[in-house]
């Protein structure tokens, strides 16, 4: 994608830090990026907690 050097970037350092932090802080899940008018307007983090290993440690584990 070609952008004129005078056109502001759609992604600035603060946005990169937010996205990077969101990805770094989850083990399982999704990070969704919403774009409006060619600009990132929000990120959503949906984290999943896995309990697969608990079934091995306790008989009848889970809820």
C-alpha positions in Angstrom: 0.0 0.0 0.0 1.5 3.3 -1.0 1.0 6.3 1.3 2.1 9.8 0.7 4.7 10.8 3.2 2.5 13.7 4.3 -0.4 11.4 5.2 -0.5 10.5 8.8 0.2 6.8 9.5 -2.8 4.6 10.5 -0.6 3.0 13.1 1.4 5.0 15.6 3.8 3.8 18.4 1.0 3.9 21.1 -1.2 1.6 19.0 1.7 -0.7 18.3 2.5 -0.9 22.1 -1.2 -1.6 22.9 -1.5 -4.4 20.4 1.9 -5.9 21.4 0.9 -5.8 25.1 -2.4 -7.4 24.4 -0.8 -10.3 22.5 2.0 -10.6 25.0 -0.4 -10.9 28.0 -2.7 -13.7 26.8 -1.9 -17.4 26.5 -5.0 -18.4 24.6 -7.5 -16.1 22.9 -7.9 -13.5 20.2 -7.0 -9.9 19.7 -9.4 -8.2 17.3 -8.5 -4.9 15.6 -11.3 -2.6 14.4 -10.6 -0.2 11.5 -12.8 2.7 10.6 -11.9 5.1 7.7 -8.5 3.4 7.3 -7.7 4.0 11.0 -7.4 1.6 13.9 -10.2 2.7 16.2 -10.1 -0.1 18.9 -8.7 -3.4 19.9 -10.6 -6.1 21.7 -9.0 -8.9 23.7 -10.9 -12.1 24.3 -9.0 -14.5 26.6 -9.7 -18.2 27.1 -8.8 -20.1 30.1 -7.9 -23.8 29.5 -8.6 -26.5 32.1 -7.6 -29.5 30.1 -4.8 -30.5 32.6 -7.1 -30.4 35.6 -8.9 -33.5 34.3 -5.6 -35.4 34.7 -4.9 -34.3 38.3 -8.4 -34.8 39.9 -10.8 -37.6 39.3 -14.0 -36.1 37.9 -12.2 -32.8 37.5 -13.8 -29.8 35.9 -16.9 -28.1 37.2 
